[in-house]
Amino acid sequence: MNPIDNKPADADPMPVPPPQPDLDACCGNGCDPCIFDYYDLAMDEYRRALRAWRERHPAA
């Protein structure tokens, strides 16, 4: 059980990072935003979610 909200631990799974795009996924045309810009934003969100998850699961 999660002591904070009395839910089973598997009801709050650890976040997983977004898949990194292949280097070939970028077309090289200077798109704004580039696929790698979206990946950077997704990684920022993942890091925030992981920090929050670790606060809820300090023993993990």
Residue pairs with C-beta under 8 A, 6 or more apart in sequence:
1 7
1 8
1 9
2 8
2 9
2 11
2 12
2 56
2 57
4 56
5 12
9 57
12 53
12 56
12 57
14 50
14 53
14 57
14 60
15 46
15 49
15 50
15 53
16 46
17 43
17 46
18 39
18 42
18 43
18 46
20 39
21 35
21 36
21 39
25 35
26 34
26 35
26 36
53 60
54 60
